[in-house]
Amino acid sequence: MIINQSCSMIIFGGTGDLTHRKLIPALYHLMYQEMLPEGFAVISVGRQKKNNEEYREELYQSVLKYSRFPMDKTIWDQLCEKIYYRAFSFDEGDGYESLKADLQQMDQVHHTRGNRLYYLAVSPENFAPIVEKLKEHGVTAKRGCWQRVVIEKPFGQDLASAQQLNNRIGKVFSEQDTYRIDHYLGKEMIQNIMVIRFANTIFEPLWNHQYIDHIQITAAETEGVGSRGGYYEKAGALRDMVQNHLLQLLAITAMEPPGKNEAEAIRDEKVKILKAIHFPKDSIVHQHVALGQYRGYHMEEKVSPQSTTETYVALKLFLDCDRWKGVPFYIRTGKKLQQKTSQVVIQFKQPDKTFYKECESGCNPNLLVIKIQPEEGTLLQFNAKKPGNLQQILPVGMNFCQNCNLENNSPEAYEKLLLDVMDGDASRFTRWDEVENAWRLIDEISSSCEAALVEEYLPGGWGPEGAQQLIERSGHRWWNL
């Protein structure tokens, strides 16, 4: 174990859903695998009044419910004795003074070496005030140790608010110590995209406009907005999913090979892609975007009866760079769709139709499908001769599923990301210029789209008719695999 991983983890929002469903189970998984540092402690901060014993029992029940490993009472007890709860309001000065004393005690009792990981599992309006309070009460000074802050999405609501938030955070934590988390980047198959591409000579030489016809990126959900109606009314699918998750997927898929397998080199290449994304501003904008809202959205909690918020968005984007000249990138995401799935589909160009007469009307295209969730794996589709005396060509597939076997229990995204923060590895976190360029594009798209473009669609299908027209207009079709 790297000794510099030792730290106190301070969770603001300690009674919230994220802490119970993801963060504490992730810590239990790491403890189960003997991957947590010896010098480690957790201080959870929340507004609800309760003592350590009550809080630990609530976390125990959450781990029983959400853990991917069976409950081992011995392991839980080892983690449990490192977890503390403190109740105070985020704007309460005395609470931060008590936290300061608690952290000093953690250094002595749990040997956390003065290193602190501040995790803001709170509403976005609390991000900057909490950070400023930490500085005001003198608990962010390094003094030979590290101090890092983890900020959940959304980082801003548009470019202007993101810039304002970044300025406030930057007065306390340097860019190097600011970890803007996008849990998608911690998923196993997203981590695998670079390996599949750069560690296999059968793919990288073909990864360009000469051989690839187009690329599709899909993140589909079967559930509606549920209790998140108040948030969703302000965000919509464009800001909730495209600005972070899907643009990150596009950047990882399309980027040039980094000079080194290091955080800054990787993020430099992603920024180049985000800057290269082209979206039209003229009258043909409707050919590049389709917006939808599922029927019944108006009935959701905290949703306006007159709402024109989109719960579905499909985009057709191009990149202004030599590698991807003329290659369309189709992006789609939505709620209340037929299937829960996230995937990247690379469709290669058609083979020479003059060689086999069976392909005169078009053979099935070669596909590389990177399955992110719920199934994790890859599918490579290619053409082969059908067994028999007749000359028939049909598509066959080589399918790899890494989580189909119950023995292969893939790590949760938060496990890897928490370890990365402790290690100081920012490669799976978004740098400010990534966020800035993503918001610039989203603002541009949003300002080009009118509410009239939002089309109602029925739950249980694949979105509005406009999304089908968007892709069929170019002679393509969505792959619902």
N, C-alpha and C positions, 0 to 999 in steps of 0.2 A: 504494500500500500504506500502510495506517495505521501510523505508526511505533510507536505504543503496543502493537501486536501483538507486537513483538519480545520473545522470552522464551526461557528454557531450559525444556524439557519433561522432567521427571524421571519415568520410568516404573518404578514398583515392580511387579515381576512381568515383567521384561524378557524372560525365556525362555519365558513362558507362551503358551498357545494364543491368547488375545485379542490379545496384542501381535503375534504372527506373522500371524494371519489377518485382523485388522481395523486395528489402530493404525498399524503401519508401512506397509501398503498404502495406508491413507488419507492418510498424509503424502506418500507417493510420488505419489498422485493430485493432491494439492494442489500439489506441486512441478511436476508435469507441466503443470498449468493456470496456473502462475505465480501461485499464490495464497498461498504461504507467505511470511512476512516475511523480509527479507534477514537481519535479526538473529535467528537461530534456531539452536538446538542441542538435541540429545537426549542425555540420560544415562539408560541403562537399567540398572536394578539387579536382580540375581538372585543366587541362591545358587550356581549352577554356576560352576566355575572355567573361564574362557576369556579370551582376549585380544580386543582390538578387531577384529583382522583375522578371527578365527574367527567372531566374532559377526556382523560385517557380511556375511560370506559366507552364513551361515545366513539372515539377513534377505533377502539377494538371492534366494535360492531360494524364500523365502516370497512375495516380490513377484512372481516369475515365475509362481507357482502361483495366487495370489489376486487379482492386479491386474485391474481392468477396462480398463486401457490396455495397449498393447504395451510391452515393455521398451525404453526408450531409454537406452542405456548412459551417454550424456552427462548426462542428467537424474539417473539413479541415482547417478552419481559425485558430482554436486553435493550430493545429499542424504546420501550415504554419508559424506562427509567431515565432516558435522555430527553423526554418531552415535557415541556412546562407550558402552562397557560397563564396569560396575564390579560386582565380585563381593563381596557381604557378606551376612551374615544380618540380617534385619530388626530383630533385637534387639541388634545389635552396635554399641556406642558408637563404636568407632574408625572404622567404616564411615561413619557420619554426619559425623565430623570430616573424613574424606577427601572426602566429598561436598561439604562446605562449601568446601573449597579448590578443588575442581573447578568449582563454580558461580562462584566468583570469577574463575577462569581463563576460563570461558565468556563472562563479561561483557567480558573484555579481547579474546579471540580472535574471538568471534562477535558481539560488540556486542549482547548480550541485555539490557543496560540494567537488570539487577537484577530483572527480572520472572521469576517462576517459576510453572510449571504442574505441580503434583504430581498424577500420575495413578496411582490405586491399583488396578491390575489384578491384585489378589491375593484370596485367600480372605477372607471377611468378618471372621473372627476377627483378622485383621491390620490392619484399618482403623484402629481407635483407637490401638493400640500404635505404629504407624508415625507417625501424626500427633503423638503425644506425644513420640516420639523427635526428630522434626523441631524441635519447640519447644525441647526440652531442649538441643539442640546449636546453637540460635540461627540456624536457616536459614529462619525464617518471618517475620522482622522486615521490615516494608515499607520504611521509610526512603526515601520518595518513589517507590516502585515498587509493583507489585502482586504478591500472592502468592495463588494460587487452588488449591483442591484438588478433584479430580474423583473421585467415589466411585461404583463400580459397584453394581448390585443384587446381592443383596438388602440393603436398608438395614434391618436388624433381622429377627427371625423372628416377632415379634408386637409389639403396641403397647409393652409394657414394655421389651423389649430395644431397640426403636427409640428410645425415649425415653432410655434409658441411653447408647446410642451417640451420639445427638445432643448430649447433655450433654458428653460427652468431646470430641467434635469441636469443639463450640462454644467450648471453653476455649482453642482454638488458632486456629481460623478463624471469622470472622464468618459469619452467614447469607449476607451479600452475596458472600462469597468461597467459599462451599461449593456445588459443582455436583453434585447427585445425578443421575446420568445414567440415562436410560431411552432406549435406542437407538430404540425405536419412535417417539419424538417427533421423531427426525431423519429419518424416512422421508418420501419425497417427497409421497405422497398424504395423509399425516397433516398435513404442513405445508399441504397444499392444501385441507383441509376448511374452514378459516376463509375462504379465498379464494372457494371455491365458494359458500359460504353468504352471506358479507357483501358480496361484490362482484357479486352477481347479484340483481336485484329479482324474478326469476322464482322464487326460492327463499325468501329471508328472510321475506316476508310470510306464507308458508305454513308456516313452521317453528314449529308450535305444535299444541296439542291439537284445535283446530278442524278441521285438515286432515290431520294425521298420525294414522294408526291405531296403529302401533307401530313400534319400531326394533329391529333385530337387529344384534348385534356378534359376529363370529365370528373366532377364531384357531385354525385346525386344522393339525395336523402329521401327516405320514405315518410319521415315525420314532418309535421308542420312547425310553426314557430312556437307553439305551446305557450309557456308562461313568459317567453321573451318578447312578447308583442311590443312592449314599450321601447325596448332597445331596437328591435327590428324596424320600427317605424322611422327611426332616425338613420338607420344604416341601409337596409335593403341588401339584396344579394350581391350587388356590385361592390359595396364597401365591406360587407361582412365576409365574403369569400374570395372575390376576385383580387382585391387590393393586396391581400397577403398570400393566402394559400396557393391560389392558381397562378398568379404571376411569379411566385417563387418556383413553382413546378416548371413553368415555361422557361424561366431563366436557367435552371439546373439542366433541363433537357437540351437547351439550345446553345449554351455557352461554349466558348473556345476552351481547349485544354489549358488549365492553369499551369503556370510555370513550375509551381511547387504544390504539393498536397498540404497546404497551410491555409489558415483562415483568411488572411488578407488577400492572398493570391486568388483563392476561390471566389471571395466576395467582389474582388475587382472585376472578374469576368462576368459575374452576374449583373453588376451595375451596367456594364457595356451593353448587355442584352436589353435591360430595362430602358436604357436610353435609345436603343435602336428600334423599339416598337413603334410602328406607324399606324395611326388611326386617322381616317379622313375627316375633314371638317366641312366638306361641301355637301351638295344635295344628295350624294350617294351614300350618306351615312346610314340610311335605313338598310342598305345591303350588307352592312358590317355588324349590325347589332339587332338582337331580338330580345325583348323584355316580356315577362309574363307574371301573372299573379294567379295563384290557385283559387278555384272557386271555394268560398267559405272562409277566406282569409279575413274578411270583414267581421266575422263572428268571433275571431280570436280575442283573447283578453288584452285590453289596452290598445286596441287597433281602431282607428277612426273609420266610421262607416263610409266616408268619402275617400279613403286612402287610395293612392295610386302607387304605393310602394311595390317594387318588383320583388317577387319571391323566386324568380327565375331569370337568368341572363345567359345569352349565347353571344359570342363575339367571333368575328373573323379578323385576325390580325396578321400583319406582315412585318418582317424585320428588315431594316435598311442596312444590310451587311452582305458581303460576298457569299458567305457560306449558305445563307438561306434566301438568296435572291429568287423571288417569285413563289416561294413555298408558303401556303396559307397555314396559319395556326388557328385551329378552331377550339374555343374554350366554352364550356357550358357548366352551369351549376344550378341547382334548384331544389326546392322542397316539395314534398307530397308527390314524388315521382314513383315510378313502378318498382325501382330496385335501389337499394343502398349500395353504392359502389364508387370507388375512386380509382381512376386508371389513366394511363398515358398510352395512346395507340399511335405507333409510327407506321404509316402505310407507304410502302415502297412503290416505285413506278412500275407500270405494266411491262412485262417482258416483250420481246420482239414477236409481234403477232404473225409474221410471215413464216416463221420456222415451223410451227405446228398449226395445221389447219383448224384443229380443235380450239385454238386460241384466237381465231379470226374475229370472233365476236367479243373477245376479251377473256383471258384467264382470270381466275380469282387472284386478287393482289396478295403479295407477300405482306405479312403483318408481324410486327413485334409489339406485343401487348405487355406493358408493365403494370401489374395489378397491385394496387396499394392497400386497399381495404374493401370489404372484410377479408377476402382471400388475398394472400400475399404470395406473389410469384410472377412468373413470366410465361407467355405463350408465344411461340414462334410458328407462324403459319406459312407453309410453302406448298407448291404443287408437286404432285407425283402421279405416276400411272396407276390407274385402278387395276387390280389383279384380274386377269382374264385374257381371252384372245382378242378382244376388241381394244382399239386404241382410245382410251378414255382418260382424261386428265381431271383430277379432283384435288381439292385442298386437304392437306393433312396437317396435324399440329404436334409440336413437341411442347408439352405442358409441364411446368415445374411449379409445384405449390409447396412453399416452405412452412406453412402453418396448418396444413391439412392433417398432418400426423400430430396427435395430441402430445406426443413426446417432445415435439419441437414447439415449445411454448415461447413464442416471440416476445421480446421485451416490450413493455409499454414505452411510448415516446418519452414520457416524463422521466423515466429511469435514466436513459441516455443523456437527456438534456441537463438533468441535475448533476450528473457526474461531470459533464462538460464544463458547467459553471465552476465546480470545485477545482477542476483541472486548469481553468483559465483558457479553455478551447472555445473560441467564438465562431467556429466555421459553420455551425448549424443555427446561428442566430443572425438576425438581420441588422446590418450596419445602417447608420443614419442615411447615407446617400441612397441605399436601396429603398428605404421607406419613402424618402423624399421623391425619388423618381417614380415610384409606384403611385403615390398620391397625385403627382402631377398628371400622370396618364388618366387616372380615375376621374379627376376633376374635369379633364378635357372630354372624356367620354360622357360624363354626366351632363355637362353643359350642352353637349350636342344632341342629347336625347330629350324628347318631350314626353310628358306624361301620357299623351295620346298613343304612344308606342306600346304601352303596357297592355298586353292581350290576356284575357282570361283563359285558363286551361283547366281541364278536369283532373282532379287527384287520381293517381294511379296510372297515369300515362307517362309520356316522355316530354311533356312540356307543350308550349304553344305551337300552333301551326307555323308561325313566323320563323321558328327555329329550324323547322324542316326546310322551309323555303330558302333560308339563309345558306344552308350547306348544299342543297340540291341545285341551287342556281349555278354552282361551279361544277356540277356533275359528280358531286360526292354524296355520301350518305353517312349518318351517324352509326357508329359501331356500338350496339348495345350488347356487350359480351358478358 
